[in-house]
Each structure stands twice: as structure tokens, then as C-alpha cells.
Amino acid sequence: MTVMGESSPSGEMPPTIAQLAELAGVSMATVSKVVNGRSQVAPETRAMIEGLIREHGYRRQRRRITPAAAVEVVFHELAGDYPVEIIRGAGQVVRDHHMALMVSELQGRHTPGSDWIEDLLRRRPAGVITVFSGLTPDQRERLAHREIALVVLDPTGEPGRGVPSVGAGNWNGGLAAAHHLLDLGHRRIAIITGSADAMSSRARLDGYRAALDTAGVPVDPALICQGDFQIEDGLTHTRRLLALPDPPTAIFACNDGEAIGVYRAAHELGVRIPDDLSVVGFDDMPPVRWLIPPLTTVRQPLSEMAAAATAMLITLINGEPLAQNRIEFATELVVRSSTAGPLV
């Protein structure tokens, strides 16, 4: 293949990608995909472009692409207050460093597809923070090859060897939630978990199990409900739980959204919170203090976590070493009015 500095078969200077696109009557993006061996080009179009390259060669433009002065935050889903808290924390840090903040979404997926990585490489941010999601080894390698820094926030699984990450004390949070309910006298304590694939969800469930085990309370499998951090999970599972012959007197919802679903189901069934049913959530999103009654929940400092992840990322962008590769923030039980002792 003829490149810049060589003559084409006709003896003329080879055309650029833009000139090839004009010859072929297609977009520059289509020619670029063929030149770089990418897919998503119709076979007949690919054959035509390859024929033009064999006939004329092409002139590669050796232009260094500099990264944008921007940080991209990648969410698996833009819904609820969770991303708002993350953007608030990250935004303050990038503003302090006179950078821009970009946001992208994976439409509910926890691993980006090939289209996302291609688009990101074209945007060329200085660094990327993936939130409640993770990259494949190949995607991490491609970022590293382009010198795009990476930090994982609230990872769903192992972030990858050597990849910096920021998380929260999820096991301790689950332990504190269950201990609180046990200390109030509850023994029939249900849990509505998050995604089975999420490291945070598994840790909260393990903390719940540890608290019950320490108190000598058997774990009843009928009281463990598999959710996905959605309001609908709280609604659906609470309807089933309260229909059991021996229903729970308390429910630990593994995020505040699920707790809202618990409230809705309790209202539908005429179950009073906390008189008939105690409820504990997780996250401490700003709206839950305005629920009736205000929600007892486990606080994880999402804005602070996002700020720390962004500060780590900027350190990497500046070519400086990190003081530590993993930061874990403590969680804290915030007791409000949604929990009380069970009726005798």
C-alpha cells in the first residue's frame, strides 16, 4: 500500500483519504474504516475502495491527535439521582482544573460495546471514568495505547490488573443495616439485592448474612430476593414477601430506589411503615429524607467518591504517580423514621 513519500503506480503523489472518498463517492469515515481494517462496510463498497487504493495508493496524514482537555464519565444508565451525585462530584474537580466534563451512557449495559470504544477514541478525551461498569481487557489496552487515562468508580467486578478504582464499604453497610434491624428486635428480615453480577450487591448481601449469623438468626432463603437496583424490584418483591404465611417484619433494600418500591407496595396493601414493617435503604439519595416517613438508609458518599476518582484521573493525565491505586470510602447508617421495633 502506497503511503506518503512514495509514488503511486501512475507516478503521481498518492491521494489522501479525503481524495479517495471523493473518487469513490463515499464518506471519509467509510474510507477510513477500510484503510484501518474495520467492519461495517458493505462488501461491494469495500472492494471498490480497495481497488482504488491498489490503483492509486493513499497518502497517510501523519498528524498527531492531541487529547481534548476533557474527562468523560461513562454511566451504565442515566436514571435517578445516582448519576446526578456522581456528576456533581466530578464536575467540581474538572472545573477546578479548567477542564470540561463529558457524559456517555451504555443503555443499561455494564460493559461497553465496540461502537462505544470507537466513538470514544474519536472524541479523544484526556481520561475516562467508568461508573458501575467496566471495560474488557482489549478496550483497556486500546485506551492505554492512545494514552487515555482510566479510573473505575463503583466497579461491578474486578477493575482489571493495575486499574485504579474507587468504591465504598458495601459489606460494612450491609452489616450495619442488618445489625440495626436485629437490635430493634426483628428476626424476620428480608433483603432485596441488586444485580447478581455487581460486586457491591454481593458485598451487601454478605454483610446481611454475617449480621444474622452473628446474632444466631437462621437465614431464610424465602426472604432473599434477587433484584437489579430498580424501583420495580422493591414493588414486586414486597408484594410477594407480604403475602407469605410468615411475612417479614423488616426489609433491607439494597438501594434507595428499591426502598421506594417497598413503600409503594406497603401503601397498596395497607401496611404501615414503620408500625407494621421497618424499611432500610442504601445510598442516602437526597429525596429519601422527604419520604413519609423519612427513610433510614446506609449512606455512601457518592459525590466525594466521584471527586476522588476524578482527582486520581487528573493525576494520571498529568503523568504523575498515584499515592494509592484503590480508595474505599466508609459507609454510614443514617437512622430516620422508617425503622422501629416489631409489633409484639
C-alpha positions as CSV (number, residue, x, y, z in Angstrom):
1,M,0.0,0.0,0.0
2,T,1.5,3.3,-1.0
3,V,1.9,5.9,1.8
4,M,3.1,9.5,2.0
5,G,6.6,9.9,0.5
6,E,6.1,7.1,-2.1
7,S,4.8,7.4,-5.7
8,S,1.6,5.7,-6.8
9,P,1.7,3.2,-9.7
10,S,0.9,6.1,-12.0
11,G,3.9,8.0,-10.7
12,E,1.8,10.7,-9.1
13,M,1.6,11.6,-5.4
14,P,-0.9,9.2,-3.8
15,P,-4.3,10.7,-2.8
16,T,-5.4,11.4,0.8
17,I,-8.3,9.6,2.4
18,A,-10.4,12.7,1.6
19,Q,-9.4,12.5,-2.1
20,L,-10.1,8.7,-2.1
21,A,-13.6,9.4,-0.6
22,E,-14.3,11.8,-3.4
23,L,-13.1,9.4,-6.1
24,A,-15.3,6.6,-4.6
25,G,-18.3,8.8,-3.9
26,V,-18.4,7.8,-0.3
27,S,-17.7,9.4,3.1
28,M,-14.2,9.8,4.6
29,A,-15.4,7.7,7.5
30,T,-16.1,4.8,5.1
31,V,-12.7,5.0,3.5
32,S,-11.0,5.3,7.0
33,K,-12.8,2.1,8.1
34,V,-11.4,0.2,5.0
35,V,-7.9,1.6,5.5
36,N,-7.9,0.6,9.1
37,G,-9.4,-2.8,8.6
38,R,-12.7,-2.1,10.5
39,S,-16.0,-3.7,9.8
40,Q,-19.4,-2.1,9.0
41,V,-18.6,-1.5,5.3
42,A,-20.7,-3.2,2.6
43,P,-18.6,-5.8,0.7
44,E,-19.1,-4.1,-2.7
45,T,-18.1,-0.7,-1.3
46,R,-15.1,-2.2,0.4
47,A,-14.0,-3.9,-2.9
48,M,-14.3,-0.6,-4.8
49,I,-12.2,1.3,-2.2
50,E,-9.6,-1.4,-2.1
51,G,-9.4,-1.3,-5.9
52,L,-8.8,2.4,-5.8
53,I,-6.1,2.0,-3.2
54,R,-4.3,-0.6,-5.3
55,E,-4.5,1.7,-8.3
56,H,-3.6,5.0,-6.7
57,G,-2.2,4.2,-3.2
58,Y,-3.1,6.6,-0.5
59,R,-1.3,9.3,1.5
60,R,-1.4,8.8,5.2
61,Q,-1.6,12.1,7.1
62,R,0.9,11.9,9.9
63,R,-0.8,14.3,12.2
64,R,-0.6,13.8,16.0
65,I,-4.0,14.0,17.5
66,T,-3.8,15.7,20.9
67,P,-6.3,14.8,23.6
68,A,-9.2,17.1,24.4
69,A,-9.0,18.9,27.7
70,A,-11.9,16.9,28.9
71,V,-12.8,14.0,31.2
72,E,-15.5,11.5,30.1
73,V,-17.7,9.9,32.7
74,V,-19.4,6.7,31.4
75,F,-22.6,5.5,33.1
76,H,-24.3,2.2,32.5
77,E,-27.6,4.1,32.8
78,L,-28.6,7.7,33.2
79,A,-31.6,7.3,35.6
80,G,-32.5,8.6,39.1
81,D,-30.3,10.6,41.5
82,Y,-27.2,8.3,41.4
83,P,-25.7,9.9,38.3
84,V,-26.6,13.4,39.5
85,E,-24.4,12.9,42.6
86,I,-21.6,11.5,40.5
87,I,-21.7,14.4,38.0
88,R,-21.8,16.9,40.9
89,G,-18.6,15.5,42.5
90,A,-16.7,15.0,39.2
91,G,-17.8,18.4,37.9
92,Q,-16.3,20.4,40.7
93,V,-12.9,18.8,40.3
94,V,-12.7,19.2,36.5
95,R,-13.8,22.9,36.8
96,D,-11.0,23.4,39.3
97,H,-8.6,22.2,36.7
98,H,-10.2,24.2,33.9
99,M,-11.3,21.1,32.0
100,A,-14.6,20.0,30.6
101,L,-16.8,17.1,31.6
102,M,-18.4,14.8,29.1
103,V,-21.0,12.1,29.8
104,S,-21.9,9.0,27.9
105,E,-24.4,6.1,28.6
106,L,-24.3,2.4,27.9
107,Q,-28.1,2.0,27.8
108,G,-28.1,-0.4,30.8
109,R,-25.1,-2.4,29.8
110,H,-22.2,-2.9,32.2
111,T,-19.6,-3.4,29.5
112,P,-19.4,-1.0,26.6
113,G,-19.8,-2.4,23.0
114,S,-17.4,-1.9,20.1
115,D,-19.3,1.2,18.8
116,W,-18.8,3.0,22.1
117,I,-15.0,2.5,22.2
118,E,-14.7,3.6,18.5
119,D,-16.7,6.7,19.3
120,L,-14.7,7.5,22.4
121,L,-11.4,7.1,20.6
122,R,-12.7,9.7,18.1
123,R,-13.6,12.1,20.9
124,R,-10.2,11.5,22.4
125,P,-10.8,12.7,26.0
126,A,-7.8,13.0,28.3
127,G,-9.2,10.4,30.6
128,V,-12.2,8.2,31.3
129,I,-14.1,7.3,34.5
130,T,-16.4,4.3,34.1
131,V,-19.2,4.2,36.7
132,F,-20.8,0.9,37.8
133,S,-19.4,-0.6,34.6
134,G,-16.1,-1.9,33.3
135,L,-14.1,-2.4,30.2
136,T,-12.9,-5.5,28.5
137,P,-9.1,-6.2,28.5
138,D,-9.0,-5.2,24.8
139,Q,-10.8,-1.9,25.5
140,R,-8.4,-1.1,28.4
141,E,-5.4,-1.9,26.1
142,R,-6.8,0.4,23.4
143,L,-7.2,3.3,25.8
144,A,-3.6,2.7,27.2
145,H,-2.3,2.6,23.6
146,R,-3.8,6.1,23.0
147,E,-2.6,7.3,26.4
148,I,-6.1,7.9,27.7
149,A,-6.1,7.5,31.5
150,L,-8.7,5.3,33.1
151,V,-10.3,5.1,36.6
152,V,-13.2,2.8,37.7
153,L,-15.8,4.1,40.1
154,D,-18.1,1.7,42.0
155,P,-16.8,-1.2,40.0
156,T,-19.2,-4.1,39.2
157,G,-16.4,-6.6,39.3
158,E,-12.6,-6.8,39.3
159,P,-11.5,-3.5,37.6
160,G,-8.5,-5.1,35.9
161,R,-4.9,-5.6,36.8
162,G,-3.4,-2.2,37.8
163,V,-6.5,-0.2,37.0
164,P,-7.2,2.4,39.7
165,S,-10.6,2.3,41.4
166,V,-12.8,4.0,44.0
167,G,-15.6,2.2,45.9
168,A,-17.4,2.1,49.2
169,G,-17.6,-0.2,52.2
170,N,-20.5,-2.2,51.0
171,W,-20.0,-5.2,53.2
172,N,-19.9,-2.9,56.3
173,G,-23.0,-1.2,55.0
174,G,-25.0,-4.4,54.7
175,L,-23.8,-5.5,58.2
176,A,-24.8,-2.2,59.7
177,A,-28.3,-2.2,58.1
178,A,-29.0,-5.8,59.3
179,H,-27.5,-5.1,62.8
180,H,-29.7,-2.1,63.2
181,L,-32.9,-4.2,62.5
182,L,-31.7,-7.0,64.7
183,D,-31.0,-4.6,67.6
184,L,-34.6,-3.3,67.2
185,G,-35.8,-6.9,67.8
186,H,-36.5,-8.0,64.2
187,R,-35.9,-11.6,63.3
188,R,-37.8,-12.0,60.0
189,I,-35.6,-9.7,58.0
190,A,-35.9,-9.8,54.2
191,I,-33.4,-8.4,51.7
192,I,-33.9,-7.2,48.2
193,T,-30.5,-7.3,46.5
194,G,-29.0,-5.6,43.4
195,S,-27.7,-7.3,40.3
196,A,-26.0,-10.7,41.0
197,D,-23.1,-9.6,38.8
198,A,-22.4,-6.5,40.9
199,M,-19.6,-6.7,43.4
200,S,-21.4,-4.1,45.6
201,S,-24.6,-6.1,45.7
202,R,-22.8,-9.3,46.6
203,A,-20.9,-7.5,49.4
204,R,-24.2,-6.0,50.9
205,L,-25.8,-9.4,50.9
206,D,-22.7,-11.0,52.5
207,G,-22.8,-8.2,55.2
208,Y,-26.5,-9.0,55.8
209,R,-25.8,-12.7,56.1
210,A,-22.9,-12.1,58.5
211,A,-25.1,-10.0,60.8
212,L,-27.8,-12.6,61.0
213,D,-25.2,-15.4,61.6
214,T,-23.5,-13.4,64.4
215,A,-26.9,-12.9,66.1
216,G,-27.7,-16.7,65.7
217,V,-30.7,-16.0,63.4
218,P,-31.1,-18.5,60.6
219,V,-31.1,-17.1,57.0
220,D,-34.4,-18.0,55.4
221,P,-33.9,-18.4,51.6
222,A,-37.6,-17.2,51.1
223,L,-36.6,-13.8,52.4
224,I,-33.7,-13.3,50.0
225,C,-35.0,-11.6,46.8
226,Q,-32.9,-11.1,43.7
227,G,-33.3,-7.6,42.4
228,D,-31.5,-5.3,40.0
229,F,-31.4,-1.9,41.8
230,Q,-34.7,-0.9,40.3
231,I,-37.8,0.6,41.9
232,E,-39.9,-2.1,40.3
233,D,-37.9,-4.8,42.3
234,G,-39.0,-3.3,45.6
235,L,-42.6,-3.2,44.5
236,T,-42.8,-6.7,43.1
237,H,-40.8,-8.5,45.8
238,T,-42.6,-6.7,48.6
239,R,-45.9,-7.8,47.3
240,R,-44.7,-11.4,47.4
241,L,-43.0,-11.1,50.8
242,L,-46.0,-9.7,52.5
243,A,-48.2,-12.5,51.1
244,L,-46.0,-15.2,52.8
245,P,-47.7,-17.2,55.6
246,D,-45.0,-15.8,57.9
247,P,-44.1,-12.4,56.3
248,P,-41.0,-10.3,57.3
249,T,-41.3,-7.6,59.8
250,A,-38.4,-5.7,58.2
251,I,-36.9,-5.3,54.7
252,F,-33.4,-4.2,53.8
253,A,-33.5,-2.8,50.2
254,C,-30.0,-2.7,48.7
255,N,-30.6,0.7,47.2
256,D,-32.9,3.7,47.8
257,G,-34.8,3.1,44.6
258,E,-35.8,-0.4,45.7
259,A,-36.8,1.1,49.1
260,I,-39.2,3.4,47.3
261,G,-40.8,0.4,45.6
262,V,-41.2,-1.2,49.1
263,Y,-43.0,2.0,50.3
264,R,-45.3,1.8,47.3
265,A,-46.2,-1.9,47.9
266,A,-46.8,-1.3,51.6
267,H,-49.1,1.6,50.8
268,E,-51.1,-0.5,48.3
269,L,-51.5,-3.3,50.9
270,G,-52.4,-1.0,53.8
271,V,-49.1,-1.9,55.7
272,R,-47.9,0.9,57.9
273,I,-44.2,1.9,57.9
274,P,-42.6,1.5,60.5
275,D,-45.5,0.2,62.7
276,D,-46.1,-3.0,60.6
277,L,-42.9,-3.0,58.5
278,S,-39.5,-1.5,59.0
279,V,-37.5,-0.5,55.9
280,V,-33.8,0.3,55.4
281,G,-32.3,1.5,52.1
282,F,-28.8,2.1,50.8
283,D,-27.2,5.2,49.2
284,D,-28.9,8.1,51.1
285,M,-30.0,10.0,48.0
286,P,-31.3,13.5,48.8
287,P,-35.1,12.8,48.1
288,V,-35.4,9.9,50.6
289,R,-35.4,12.3,53.6
290,W,-38.7,13.7,52.2
291,L,-40.4,10.3,52.1
292,I,-43.2,9.7,54.6
293,P,-41.8,8.5,56.9
294,P,-38.2,9.6,56.1
295,L,-36.1,6.6,55.1
296,T,-33.4,5.0,57.3
297,T,-30.6,4.2,54.9
298,V,-26.9,3.5,54.6
299,R,-25.1,6.5,53.2
300,Q,-22.3,6.1,50.6
301,P,-20.8,9.4,49.8
302,L,-21.2,9.3,46.0
303,S,-20.1,12.9,45.3
304,E,-17.0,12.5,47.4
305,M,-16.2,9.2,45.7
306,A,-16.6,10.8,42.3
307,A,-14.4,13.7,43.3
308,A,-11.7,11.3,44.5
309,A,-11.9,9.3,41.2
310,T,-11.6,12.5,39.2
311,A,-8.6,13.7,41.2
312,M,-6.9,10.3,40.6
313,L,-7.6,10.6,36.9
314,I,-6.2,14.1,36.6
315,T,-3.1,12.9,38.4
316,L,-2.6,10.2,35.8
317,I,-3.3,12.6,33.0
318,N,-0.5,14.8,34.3
319,G,1.8,11.8,34.2
320,E,2.2,11.7,38.0
321,P,2.1,8.5,40.1
322,L,-0.9,7.8,42.4
323,A,-0.4,7.6,46.1
324,Q,-2.7,4.5,46.1
325,N,-4.4,2.5,43.4
326,R,-7.6,1.8,45.4
327,I,-9.7,4.1,47.6
328,E,-12.6,2.8,49.6
329,F,-14.9,5.2,51.4
330,A,-16.7,4.3,54.6
331,T,-20.5,3.9,54.6
332,E,-22.6,5.2,57.5
333,L,-26.1,4.1,58.7
334,V,-28.4,7.2,58.8
335,V,-31.3,6.4,61.2
336,R,-34.6,8.2,60.4
337,S,-38.2,7.2,61.0
338,S,-38.7,4.2,58.8
339,T,-37.5,1.7,61.4
340,A,-38.9,0.7,64.7
341,G,-39.3,-2.4,66.9
342,P,-41.7,-5.1,65.6
343,L,-45.2,-5.3,67.0
344,V,-45.5,-7.9,69.7
